[in-house]
Amino acid sequence: TQAVCAVGMFELQIHYFENPLGLLQNGDCCDLQAGGGQRCSARDQCDTFFKACLKEYQARVVPSGPCTFGLGSTGILGGNSQSLRHRGHDGGGRGEDGAIGHIVIPFKYAWPKSFSLVLEALDYDNDTSESGEDGQLIERVLLSSMLNSGVQWQTYRHHGRPLTLDYRLRFRCDSNYYGPFCNKLCRARDDFVGHFICDPNGSKVCMEGWTGPECKEAVCRQGCHQTHGNCTAPGECECHYGWKGPLCDQCVTFPGCVYGSCGEPWQCVCDVNWGGLLCD
């Protein structure tokens, strides 16, 4: 099965929210007192969860319309108020992120840096939510901003009428993707295609013993003759025909040459006081 080709992920972490009166945006209570009065119930609080809708940059954010870059939601995080600072501090990355206020939206295009976000705090209501509706609106945050890719979080604070909210955002490149737009692919490998790792900018860095633009050329034994030797693995020195020695810098004499030497392969230059074809 082919994995979804995402170049990065947009992450949102709810840090803290406070809705001291337990109100919806329209001023009604999330839940009335059981006795039927008009006061909000202190025991049966708002069942608060969050929905995020990520879209292309809009100077004035339109809350309706498609979430062109994706959407996500948390589970129910608690009652009227909740601090999530002590839980999932690094934002996790996998698993039941929604339960700790963490939303991950995979992104499969080059990250444009500028974006718009519609973040809604909602009250999960058994009557409405189970029928497929989103729940009752507590607060809606409309944000247009810029976000550079990286592991650092950017913190935001929203003061609304019923709800105060602290949250943070970041955009992280997926593994094997690099650069400010997360669209530079570099996958480390150690095989016939190449022998390299990737630096933080996504450039190839040859492993020890390899060189060349694709890190496919082995670095031969130090001193190995550049013309008469070569190698297919690092540290080797394989001699061409007619040459020998650890560094391939010694020629091979003519077969049978006895008291002679060579300056080029297959010669038999006789030593002093010796002669003949084989210097014997």
Backbone as CSV, one residue per row, in Angstrom:
resi,resn,N_x,N_y,N_z,CA_x,CA_y,CA_z,C_x,C_y,C_z
1,THR,0.848,-1.189,0.000,0.000,0.000,0.000,0.886,1.242,0.000
2,GLN,0.467,2.225,-0.769,1.254,3.455,-0.875,0.823,4.429,0.207
3,ALA,1.805,4.986,0.914,1.499,5.947,1.975,1.001,7.249,1.362
4,VAL,0.202,7.976,2.138,-0.259,9.279,1.677,0.961,10.190,1.535
5,CYS,1.093,10.826,0.377,2.273,11.662,0.126,2.039,13.044,0.730
6,ALA,2.320,13.179,2.013,2.219,14.478,2.669,3.607,15.066,2.791
7,VAL,3.745,16.354,2.493,5.057,16.966,2.643,5.218,17.569,4.028
8,GLY,4.151,17.637,4.793,4.267,18.184,6.130,2.967,18.060,6.892
9,MET,2.950,18.645,8.088,1.740,18.591,8.898,1.557,19.900,9.654
10,PHE,0.333,20.384,9.614,-0.063,21.555,10.388,-0.539,21.062,11.744
11,GLU,0.033,21.608,12.802,-0.303,21.137,14.144,-0.862,22.279,14.983
12,LEU,-1.900,21.957,15.740,-2.528,22.908,16.657,-2.613,22.252,18.024
13,GLN,-2.173,22.945,19.039,-2.228,22.432,20.406,-3.016,23.412,21.275
14,ILE,-4.147,22.944,21.816,-4.892,23.757,22.787,-4.122,23.719,24.106
15,HIS,-3.822,24.914,24.629,-3.070,24.996,25.885,-3.995,25.168,27.079
16,TYR,-4.951,26.072,26.898,-5.760,26.474,28.038,-7.025,27.151,27.510
17,PHE,-8.156,26.834,28.111,-9.362,27.581,27.776,-10.171,27.794,29.053
18,GLU,-10.897,28.911,29.079,-11.668,29.263,30.267,-12.993,29.874,29.845
19,ASN,-14.069,29.270,30.296,-15.425,29.733,30.021,-16.147,29.747,31.379
20,PRO,-15.834,30.756,32.229,-16.228,30.681,33.645,-17.738,30.555,33.876
21,LEU,-18.536,31.108,32.959,-19.988,31.080,33.177,-20.664,29.898,32.472
22,GLY,-19.890,29.156,31.686,-20.490,28.007,30.986,-21.481,28.425,29.928
23,LEU,-21.128,29.471,29.152,-22.062,30.032,28.172,-21.710,29.625,26.749
24,LEU,-22.735,29.637,25.898,-22.562,29.527,24.453,-22.381,30.931,23.879
25,GLN,-22.033,30.991,22.583,-21.816,32.294,21.956,-23.089,33.148,21.961
26,ASN,-24.250,32.511,21.860,-25.515,33.256,21.810,-25.995,33.700,23.196
27,GLY,-25.192,33.395,24.239,-25.551,33.824,25.591,-26.301,32.786,26.387
28,ASP,-26.773,31.731,25.735,-27.450,30.658,26.457,-26.440,29.817,27.231
29,CYS,-26.948,29.055,28.177,-26.105,28.128,28.924,-25.832,26.884,28.085
30,CYS,-24.641,26.313,28.298,-24.416,24.982,27.715,-25.445,24.006,28.291
31,ASP,-25.612,24.059,29.607,-26.587,23.193,30.288,-27.236,23.982,31.420
32,LEU,-28.564,23.968,31.453,-29.305,24.646,32.518,-29.318,23.800,33.779
33,GLN,-29.622,24.444,34.893,-29.762,23.698,36.143,-30.895,22.689,36.021
34,ALA,-30.725,21.575,36.730,-31.726,20.511,36.653,-33.083,20.984,37.144
35,GLY,-33.101,21.952,38.060,-34.369,22.421,38.623,-35.198,23.244,37.652
36,GLY,-34.611,23.619,36.518,-35.381,24.360,35.522,-35.206,25.856,35.605
37,GLY,-34.279,26.353,36.462,-34.053,27.798,36.537,-33.270,28.295,35.331
38,GLN,-32.963,29.585,35.343,-32.242,30.184,34.220,-30.727,30.221,34.452
39,ARG,-30.271,29.782,35.633,-28.840,29.789,35.914,-28.180,28.575,35.250
40,CYS,-26.950,28.775,34.822,-26.231,27.655,34.206,-25.840,26.650,35.274
41,SER,-25.846,25.407,34.887,-25.539,24.337,35.837,-24.053,24.336,36.160
42,ALA,-23.713,24.310,37.448,-22.310,24.222,37.865,-21.819,22.788,37.798
43,ARG,-22.724,21.855,37.966,-22.324,20.442,37.966,-22.233,19.902,36.540
44,ASP,-23.232,20.208,35.727,-23.253,19.699,34.344,-22.675,20.793,33.434
45,GLN,-21.368,20.795,33.269,-20.696,21.888,32.553,-20.697,21.652,31.041
46,CYS,-20.141,22.629,30.305,-19.989,22.476,28.856,-19.080,21.277,28.561
47,ASP,-19.442,20.496,27.569,-18.576,19.397,27.097,-17.771,19.953,25.921
48,THR,-16.655,20.619,26.262,-15.951,21.446,25.282,-15.017,20.626,24.395
49,PHE,-15.150,20.813,23.085,-14.178,20.273,22.128,-13.934,21.331,21.062
50,PHE,-12.916,21.108,20.223,-12.507,22.113,19.251,-12.452,21.524,17.852
51,LYS,-12.825,22.365,16.882,-12.723,22.008,15.460,-11.863,23.050,14.759
52,ALA,-10.939,22.580,13.925,-10.060,23.485,13.175,-10.303,23.301,11.691
53,CYS,-10.437,24.409,10.977,-10.622,24.419,9.519,-9.512,25.289,8.933
54,LEU,-8.636,24.659,8.148,-7.464,25.348,7.592,-7.720,25.656,6.118
55,LYS,-7.488,26.893,5.724,-7.763,27.284,4.335,-6.719,28.272,3.838
56,GLU,-6.790,28.570,2.548,-5.842,29.505,1.945,-5.992,30.879,2.594
57,TYR,-4.924,31.688,2.500,-4.912,32.986,3.175,-6.058,33.865,2.668
58,GLN,-6.802,34.427,3.616,-7.857,35.387,3.299,-7.641,36.622,4.171
59,ALA,-7.645,37.794,3.564,-7.453,39.033,4.340,-8.556,39.178,5.385
60,ARG,-9.772,38.846,4.995,-10.887,38.755,5.943,-11.403,37.326,5.890
61,VAL,-11.230,36.628,6.982,-11.529,35.191,6.982,-13.039,34.972,6.906
62,VAL,-13.431,34.138,5.953,-14.836,33.748,5.825,-15.031,32.449,6.612
63,PRO,-15.871,32.452,7.658,-15.990,31.249,8.483,-16.610,30.060,7.753
64,SER,-17.424,30.343,6.740,-18.050,29.251,5.993,-17.164,28.880,4.800
65,GLY,-17.605,27.925,4.018,-16.854,27.523,2.826,-15.923,26.366,3.111
66,PRO,-15.321,25.832,2.044,-14.510,24.619,2.199,-13.208,24.866,2.953
67,CYS,-12.766,23.841,3.681,-11.469,23.863,4.368,-10.438,23.354,3.361
68,THR,-9.958,24.259,2.507,-9.168,23.842,1.342,-7.879,23.126,1.727
69,PHE,-7.299,23.451,2.892,-6.062,22.804,3.322,-6.305,21.637,4.278
70,GLY,-7.546,21.453,4.727,-7.855,20.323,5.607,-8.543,20.758,6.883
71,LEU,-8.982,19.767,7.650,-9.679,20.048,8.900,-9.417,18.931,9.897
72,GLY,-9.676,19.220,11.158,-9.482,18.232,12.211,-10.194,18.677,13.466
73,SER,-10.280,17.793,14.450,-10.958,18.143,15.693,-10.352,17.378,16.862
74,THR,-10.605,17.880,18.060,-10.163,17.195,19.272,-11.308,16.331,19.782
75,GLY,-11.003,15.524,20.774,-12.069,14.900,21.546,-12.598,15.911,22.550
76,ILE,-13.524,15.487,23.406,-14.006,16.365,24.476,-12.870,16.534,25.480
77,LEU,-12.504,17.795,25.735,-11.304,18.072,26.551,-11.628,18.314,28.012
78,GLY,-12.883,18.593,28.320,-13.227,18.843,29.712,-14.454,19.710,29.804
79,GLY,-14.619,20.345,30.962,-15.801,21.159,31.215,-15.640,22.577,30.719
80,ASN,-16.011,23.548,31.591,-15.972,24.953,31.187,-14.555,25.459,30.996
81,SER,-13.635,24.956,31.818,-12.249,25.425,31.770,-11.313,24.239,31.898
82,GLN,-10.160,24.368,31.263,-9.201,23.258,31.301,-7.814,23.782,30.947
83,SER,-6.812,23.321,31.681,-5.423,23.607,31.339,-4.781,22.322,30.858
84,LEU,-4.190,22.374,29.664,-3.563,21.184,29.082,-2.055,21.349,29.018
85,ARG,-1.511,22.331,29.716,-0.078,22.615,29.629,0.766,21.446,30.112
86,HIS,0.268,20.739,31.130,1.073,19.673,31.728,0.974,18.371,30.953
87,ARG,0.024,18.292,30.016,-0.157,17.032,29.284,0.292,17.194,27.842
88,GLY,0.944,16.179,27.313,1.358,16.209,25.908,2.120,17.460,25.579
89,HIS,3.098,17.799,26.448,3.744,19.110,26.334,4.403,19.326,24.974
90,ASP,4.987,18.275,24.411,5.654,18.455,23.120,4.705,18.262,21.957
91,GLY,3.434,18.101,22.252,2.458,17.962,21.168,2.371,16.557,20.636
92,GLY,3.143,15.652,21.197,3.050,14.267,20.741,3.383,14.152,19.277
93,GLY,2.469,13.679,18.494,2.707,13.526,17.074,1.946,12.346,16.520
94,ARG,1.644,11.403,17.392,0.913,10.221,16.941,-0.083,9.813,18.027
95,GLY,-0.933,8.897,17.710,-1.808,8.324,18.722,-3.025,9.192,18.982
96,GLU,-3.546,9.117,20.205,-4.785,9.807,20.562,-4.532,11.280,20.839
97,ASP,-4.072,11.993,19.806,-3.712,13.385,20.015,-4.923,14.237,20.369
98,GLY,-6.062,13.936,19.735,-7.243,14.754,19.964,-7.652,14.787,21.411
99,ALA,-7.367,13.734,22.172,-7.770,13.657,23.565,-6.998,14.640,24.418
100,ILE,-5.814,15.077,23.990,-5.038,16.047,24.760,-5.010,17.403,24.062
101,GLY,-5.976,17.654,23.218,-6.084,18.964,22.584,-5.134,19.182,21.435
102,HIS,-4.715,18.118,20.799,-3.738,18.213,19.712,-4.416,17.833,18.404
103,ILE,-4.367,18.726,17.430,-4.945,18.476,16.104,-3.814,18.453,15.082
104,VAL,-3.790,17.421,14.256,-2.789,17.305,13.185,-3.517,17.271,11.845
105,ILE,-3.168,18.180,10.947,-3.751,18.211,9.602,-2.629,17.944,8.596
106,PRO,-2.601,16.751,7.988,-1.554,16.467,6.985,-1.687,17.409,5.793
107,PHE,-0.537,17.754,5.213,-0.503,18.739,4.133,0.313,18.157,3.000
108,LYS,-0.264,18.053,1.812,0.419,17.359,0.729,0.825,18.271,-0.435
109,TYR,0.956,19.546,-0.141,1.451,20.494,-1.135,2.614,21.271,-0.518
110,ALA,3.290,22.069,-1.330,4.315,22.953,-0.771,3.632,23.927,0.201
111,TRP,4.190,24.055,1.395,3.579,24.908,2.421,3.688,26.379,2.006
112,PRO,2.565,27.104,1.898,2.622,28.482,1.399,3.012,29.521,2.447
113,LYS,3.197,29.104,3.692,3.546,29.974,4.836,2.361,30.796,5.334
114,SER,1.604,31.436,4.436,0.438,32.214,4.886,-0.808,31.331,4.809
115,PHE,-1.710,31.521,5.747,-2.887,30.652,5.845,-3.980,31.394,6.602
116,SER,-5.174,30.836,6.566,-6.270,31.295,7.419,-6.810,30.101,8.187
117,LEU,-7.232,30.364,9.418,-7.705,29.297,10.303,-9.032,29.705,10.924
118,VAL,-9.994,28.783,10.882,-11.251,28.949,11.616,-11.221,27.911,12.734
119,LEU,-11.106,28.384,13.968,-11.040,27.491,15.126,-12.297,27.701,15.961
120,GLU,-13.060,26.631,16.131,-14.328,26.739,16.858,-14.266,25.915,18.137
121,ALA,-14.701,26.543,19.242,-14.943,25.818,20.490,-16.417,25.451,20.507
122,LEU,-16.703,24.186,20.740,-18.073,23.692,20.641,-18.455,22.904,21.895
123,ASP,-19.745,22.898,22.172,-20.283,22.101,23.276,-20.900,20.846,22.695
124,TYR,-20.339,19.693,23.084,-20.904,18.429,22.609,-22.214,18.193,23.344
125,ASP,-23.273,18.113,22.561,-24.611,17.932,23.138,-25.171,16.632,22.583
126,ASN,-25.544,15.723,23.456,-26.015,14.409,22.996,-27.112,14.535,21.955
127,ASP,-27.996,15.512,22.130,-29.148,15.627,21.220,-28.707,16.042,19.824
128,THR,-27.845,17.082,19.743,-27.477,17.601,18.423,-26.302,16.844,17.830
129,SER,-25.298,16.523,18.651,-24.062,15.962,18.107,-24.263,14.565,17.553
130,GLU,-25.126,13.784,18.197,-25.341,12.420,17.709,-26.153,12.406,16.429
131,SER,-26.846,13.495,16.133,-27.625,13.539,14.893,-26.785,14.051,13.729
132,GLY,-25.449,14.189,13.971,-24.569,14.568,12.879,-24.206,16.037,12.859
133,GLU,-24.849,16.843,13.720,-24.481,18.260,13.782,-23.190,18.404,14.578
134,ASP,-22.587,19.579,14.458,-21.259,19.791,15.042,-21.281,20.056,16.531
135,GLY,-22.409,20.276,17.118,-22.472,20.731,18.494,-22.787,22.214,18.510
136,GLN,-22.956,22.747,19.706,-23.376,24.145,19.844,-22.142,25.033,19.982
137,LEU,-22.173,26.160,19.272,-20.999,27.033,19.203,-20.805,27.813,20.505
138,ILE,-19.594,27.695,21.063,-19.213,28.489,22.233,-18.436,29.726,21.787
139,GLU,-17.462,29.527,20.896,-16.602,30.632,20.446,-16.002,30.276,19.089
140,ARG,-15.831,31.302,18.242,-15.202,31.086,16.943,-14.015,32.051,16.816
141,VAL,-12.839,31.477,16.531,-11.627,32.269,16.332,-11.336,32.320,14.835
142,LEU,-11.159,33.517,14.284,-10.794,33.685,12.877,-9.381,34.265,12.828
143,LEU,-8.457,33.525,12.252,-7.055,33.934,12.248,-6.491,33.878,10.834
144,SER,-5.825,34.957,10.424,-4.988,34.954,9.223,-3.574,35.275,9.671
145,SER,-2.625,34.422,9.315,-1.283,34.599,9.841,-0.263,33.959,8.905
146,MET,1.008,34.048,9.316,2.109,33.399,8.595,2.838,32.476,9.553
147,LEU,3.331,31.370,9.027,3.982,30.362,9.858,5.110,29.750,9.047
148,ASN,6.345,29.923,9.533,7.482,29.258,8.899,7.538,27.813,9.353
149,SER,8.018,26.944,8.491,8.133,25.541,8.881,9.246,25.381,9.907
150,GLY,9.070,24.441,10.817,10.070,24.194,11.854,9.434,23.526,13.053
151,VAL,10.257,23.182,14.031,9.752,22.487,15.221,9.291,23.475,16.299
152,GLN,9.614,24.772,16.126,9.218,25.762,17.131,7.726,26.080,17.016
153,TRP,7.084,26.192,18.170,5.662,26.548,18.212,5.511,28.069,18.215
154,GLN,4.384,28.530,17.678,4.006,29.941,17.736,2.745,30.028,18.601
155,THR,2.772,30.865,19.626,1.681,30.913,20.602,0.704,32.042,20.265
156,TYR,-0.585,31.753,20.459,-1.649,32.731,20.189,-2.581,32.766,21.404
157,ARG,-3.182,33.947,21.620,-4.167,34.091,22.703,-5.404,34.782,22.137
158,HIS,-6.563,34.276,22.542,-7.836,34.850,22.075,-8.703,35.165,23.291
159,HIS,-9.174,36.405,23.359,-10.111,36.813,24.417,-11.475,37.039,23.774
160,GLY,-12.371,36.097,23.951,-13.724,36.253,23.443,-14.677,36.603,24.576
161,ARG,-15.964,36.772,24.241,-16.926,37.142,25.277,-17.130,35.988,26.262
162,PRO,-17.516,34.796,25.782,-17.655,33.716,26.776,-16.331,33.025,27.103
163,LEU,-15.400,32.988,26.133,-14.266,32.070,26.283,-12.930,32.763,26.044
164,THR,-11.974,32.502,26.932,-10.576,32.898,26.738,-9.798,31.651,26.353
165,LEU,-8.883,31.799,25.384,-8.228,30.617,24.820,-6.750,30.886,24.564
166,ASP,-5.905,29.960,24.999,-4.487,29.949,24.633,-4.239,28.724,23.765
167,TYR,-3.602,28.932,22.623,-3.274,27.792,21.762,-1.982,28.100,21.023
168,ARG,-1.397,27.092,20.419,-0.155,27.298,19.676,-0.189,26.505,18.380
169,LEU,0.576,26.978,17.406,0.577,26.394,16.063,2.017,26.159,15.606
170,ARG,2.175,25.179,14.749,3.439,25.016,14.034,3.184,24.218,12.767
171,PHE,4.133,24.309,11.833,4.089,23.477,10.626,5.409,22.737,10.540
172,ARG,5.327,21.419,10.579,6.534,20.588,10.552,6.617,19.839,9.232
173,CYS,7.821,19.822,8.646,8.029,19.003,7.455,7.925,17.526,7.821
174,ASP,7.383,16.744,6.906,7.353,15.304,7.076,8.784,14.774,6.987
175,SER,8.990,13.564,7.490,10.320,12.971,7.350,10.653,12.870,5.862
176,ASN,11.903,13.157,5.528,12.439,13.146,4.157,12.114,14.415,3.368
177,TYR,11.376,15.354,3.969,11.098,16.623,3.288,11.768,17.769,4.044
178,TYR,12.307,18.732,3.291,13.120,19.791,3.881,12.822,21.122,3.202
179,GLY,13.419,22.180,3.763,13.312,23.496,3.163,12.165,24.292,3.750
180,PRO,12.122,25.604,3.469,11.088,26.475,4.052,9.673,26.109,3.613
181,PHE,9.544,25.445,2.450,8.217,25.076,1.953,7.967,23.570,2.078
182,CYS,8.929,22.851,2.677,8.801,21.398,2.873,8.585,20.656,1.556
183,ASN,9.184,21.155,0.485,8.995,20.508,-0.816,10.313,20.018,-1.412
184,LYS,11.364,19.957,-0.594,12.641,19.424,-1.059,12.788,18.014,-0.485
185,LEU,12.829,17.041,-1.377,12.857,15.640,-0.944,14.295,15.152,-0.855
186,CYS,14.642,14.555,0.272,15.947,13.915,0.442,15.746,12.713,1.344
187,ARG,15.996,11.534,0.794,15.811,10.294,1.557,17.160,9.605,1.693
188,ALA,17.686,9.561,2.900,19.000,8.954,3.132,19.005,7.503,2.667
189,ARG,20.135,7.076,2.103,20.219,5.688,1.635,21.666,5.223,1.627
190,ASP,21.816,3.918,1.554,23.143,3.297,1.562,23.054,2.053,0.685
191,ASP,22.957,2.276,-0.637,22.803,1.163,-1.573,23.402,1.571,-2.926
192,PHE,23.070,0.836,-3.988,23.675,1.101,-5.296,23.277,2.460,-5.862
193,VAL,22.199,3.044,-5.377,21.774,4.360,-5.861,22.671,5.457,-5.293
194,GLY,23.154,5.272,-4.071,24.000,6.278,-3.432,24.223,5.941,-1.971
195,HIS,25.200,6.622,-1.373,25.557,6.384,0.025,25.634,7.744,0.711
196,PHE,24.492,8.208,1.253,24.470,9.561,1.823,23.401,9.678,2.900
197,ILE,23.576,10.713,3.734,22.544,11.140,4.669,22.098,12.530,4.229
198,CYS,21.120,13.112,4.929,20.611,14.433,4.558,20.914,15.417,5.682
199,ASP,21.397,16.606,5.329,21.638,17.629,6.342,20.325,18.370,6.624
200,PRO,20.302,19.286,7.607,19.042,19.954,7.970,18.388,20.728,6.829
201,ASN,19.152,21.040,5.775,18.579,21.749,4.622,18.122,20.801,3.523
202,GLY,18.310,19.486,3.743,17.900,18.516,2.738,18.941,18.273,1.665
203,SER,20.176,18.722,1.894,21.261,18.455,0.942,21.935,17.129,1.293
204,LYS,22.436,16.446,0.243,23.072,15.149,0.457,24.464,15.327,1.062
205,VAL,24.759,14.530,2.072,26.082,14.502,2.696,26.604,13.079,2.564
206,CYS,27.704,12.928,1.805,28.225,11.582,1.532,28.689,10.913,2.826
207,MET,28.417,9.609,2.914,28.957,8.823,4.014,30.467,8.690,3.834
208,GLU,31.140,8.365,4.924,32.592,8.220,4.879,32.972,7.158,3.855
209,GLY,33.929,7.497,2.989,34.387,6.550,1.975,33.712,6.706,0.625
210,TRP,32.782,7.676,0.501,32.071,7.870,-0.772,32.135,9.324,-1.184
211,THR,32.088,9.581,-2.490,32.159,10.947,-3.006,31.339,11.050,-4.288
212,GLY,31.313,12.244,-4.873,30.546,12.480,-6.104,29.202,13.107,-5.797
213,PRO,28.537,13.662,-6.825,27.253,14.343,-6.603,26.174,13.433,-6.015
214,GLU,26.197,12.147,-6.372,25.217,11.195,-5.831,25.844,10.266,-4.800
215,CYS,27.111,10.563,-4.428,27.831,9.751,-3.430,27.887,8.278,-3.852
216,LYS,28.132,8.063,-5.154,28.229,6.698,-5.686,29.664,6.282,-5.970
217,GLU,30.589,7.231,-5.926,31.985,6.943,-6.264,32.759,6.652,-4.986
218,ALA,33.354,5.443,-4.951,34.104,5.052,-3.751,35.415,5.831,-3.659
219,VAL,35.825,6.135,-2.438,37.136,6.748,-2.185,38.129,5.606,-1.978
220,CYS,39.122,5.500,-2.902,40.055,4.368,-2.860,41.073,4.519,-1.724
221,ARG,41.837,3.456,-1.523,42.888,3.472,-0.508,43.822,4.662,-0.731
222,GLN,44.233,5.307,0.360,45.109,6.473,0.242,46.402,6.092,-0.470
223,GLY,46.734,6.848,-1.532,47.936,6.575,-2.310,47.708,5.684,-3.509
224,CYS,46.530,5.123,-3.651,46.221,4.258,-4.800,46.425,5.065,-6.096
225,HIS,47.171,4.504,-7.033,47.531,5.220,-8.262,46.273,5.624,-9.030
226,GLN,46.191,6.906,-9.363,44.966,7.426,-9.981,44.709,6.827,-11.349
227,THR,45.771,6.492,-12.061,45.614,5.970,-13.429,45.598,4.451,-13.463
228,HIS,46.434,3.819,-12.670,46.625,2.371,-12.772,45.792,1.567,-11.766
229,GLY,45.056,2.237,-10.895,44.228,1.531,-9.918,42.846,2.160,-9.821
230,ASN,41.926,1.409,-9.323,40.580,1.954,-9.046,39.947,1.129,-7.928
231,CYS,38.675,1.456,-7.585,37.995,0.690,-6.536,36.491,0.807,-6.717
232,THR,35.794,-0.216,-6.242,34.334,-0.208,-6.247,33.786,-0.082,-4.832
233,ALA,34.652,-0.265,-3.830,34.265,-0.099,-2.427,35.327,0.758,-1.743
234,PRO,34.962,1.514,-0.713,35.937,2.388,-0.045,37.143,1.609,0.495
235,GLY,38.329,2.237,0.366,39.538,1.669,0.956,40.213,0.596,0.126
236,GLU,39.646,0.250,-1.024,40.254,-0.772,-1.879,41.218,-0.111,-2.872
237,CYS,42.034,-0.944,-3.532,42.877,-0.461,-4.616,43.067,-1.638,-5.572
238,GLU,42.235,-1.707,-6.615,42.256,-2.822,-7.570,43.054,-2.378,-8.794
239,CYS,44.071,-3.199,-9.133,45.003,-2.809,-10.190,44.457,-3.119,-11.580
240,HIS,44.752,-2.214,-12.530,44.448,-2.476,-13.929,45.422,-3.535,-14.464
241,TYR,45.089,-4.110,-15.592,45.900,-5.170,-16.209,47.320,-4.654,-16.469
242,GLY,48.305,-5.384,-15.982,49.692,-4.999,-16.202,50.316,-4.249,-15.033
243,TRP,49.528,-4.048,-13.978,50.057,-3.336,-12.806,49.787,-4.140,-11.544
244,LYS,50.626,-3.939,-10.512,50.492,-4.714,-9.279,50.972,-3.871,-8.094
245,GLY,50.899,-4.486,-6.891,51.340,-3.810,-5.675,50.164,-3.263,-4.890
246,PRO,50.355,-2.953,-3.591,49.257,-2.444,-2.750,48.635,-1.164,-3.293
247,LEU,49.457,-0.355,-4.025,48.966,0.911,-4.551,48.933,0.931,-6.085
248,CYS,49.118,-0.262,-6.695,49.045,-0.399,-8.155,50.056,0.510,-8.875
249,ASP,51.232,0.667,-8.272,52.245,1.535,-8.883,53.471,0.748,-9.346
250,GLN,53.338,-0.584,-9.403,54.440,-1.429,-9.875,53.992,-2.141,-11.147
251,CYS,54.843,-2.041,-12.213,54.462,-2.697,-13.463,54.757,-4.206,-13.385
252,VAL,54.087,-4.968,-14.230,54.292,-6.421,-14.318,55.259,-6.668,-15.480
253,THR,56.362,-7.377,-15.205,57.356,-7.658,-16.266,56.823,-8.692,-17.244
254,PHE,57.545,-8.812,-18.377,57.184,-9.810,-19.395,57.228,-11.207,-18.768
255,PRO,56.246,-12.084,-19.046,56.232,-13.410,-18.425,57.548,-14.159,-18.677
256,GLY,58.154,-14.665,-17.601,59.409,-15.421,-17.706,60.641,-14.574,-17.536
257,CYS,60.516,-13.261,-17.465,61.665,-12.367,-17.276,62.347,-12.725,-15.948
258,VAL,63.703,-12.999,-16.019,64.401,-13.504,-14.831,65.167,-12.390,-14.122
259,TYR,66.219,-11.854,-14.802,67.024,-10.820,-14.167,66.782,-9.485,-14.870
260,GLY,65.524,-9.083,-14.873,65.172,-7.830,-15.541,64.051,-7.103,-14.799
261,SER,63.782,-5.917,-15.262,62.730,-5.088,-14.622,61.931,-4.380,-15.720
262,CYS,61.024,-3.466,-15.280,60.189,-2.774,-16.272,59.879,-1.359,-15.806
263,GLY,59.639,-0.476,-16.766,59.113,0.866,-16.483,57.668,0.961,-16.932
264,GLU,57.302,0.086,-17.878,55.942,-0.061,-18.379,55.608,-1.548,-18.346
265,PRO,54.327,-1.915,-18.304,53.969,-3.338,-18.267,54.561,-4.104,-19.449
266,TRP,54.934,-5.375,-19.158,55.370,-6.376,-20.134,56.772,-6.099,-20.704
267,GLN,57.520,-5.202,-20.102,58.920,-5.014,-20.497,59.809,-6.019,-19.730
268,CYS,61.005,-6.199,-20.248,62.012,-6.987,-19.523,63.363,-6.308,-19.808
269,VAL,63.655,-5.301,-19.016,64.897,-4.526,-19.170,65.955,-5.182,-18.264
270,CYS,67.004,-5.713,-18.911,67.967,-6.554,-18.182,68.787,-5.763,-17.165
271,ASP,69.047,-6.454,-16.053,69.976,-5.907,-15.058,71.403,-5.923,-15.632
272,VAL,72.338,-5.270,-14.921,73.748,-5.215,-15.345,74.311,-6.652,-15.487
273,ASN,74.990,-6.869,-16.570,75.656,-8.168,-16.849,74.697,-9.273,-17.256
274,TRP,73.428,-8.935,-17.560,72.497,-9.961,-18.059,71.930,-9.526,-19.406
275,GLY,71.627,-10.526,-20.213,71.085,-10.239,-21.539,70.120,-11.322,-21.957
276,GLY,69.671,-11.215,-23.208,68.705,-12.181,-23.717,67.290,-11.662,-23.597
277,LEU,66.392,-12.346,-24.311,64.981,-11.927,-24.325,64.380,-11.919,-22.918
278,LEU,64.746,-12.898,-22.113,64.209,-12.999,-20.747,65.255,-12.636,-19.696
279,CYS,66.361,-12.010,-20.169,67.418,-11.581,-19.238,67.911,-12.749,-18.374
280,ASP,68.072,-13.901,-19.009,68.477,-15.089,-18.240,69.822,-15.626,-18.727
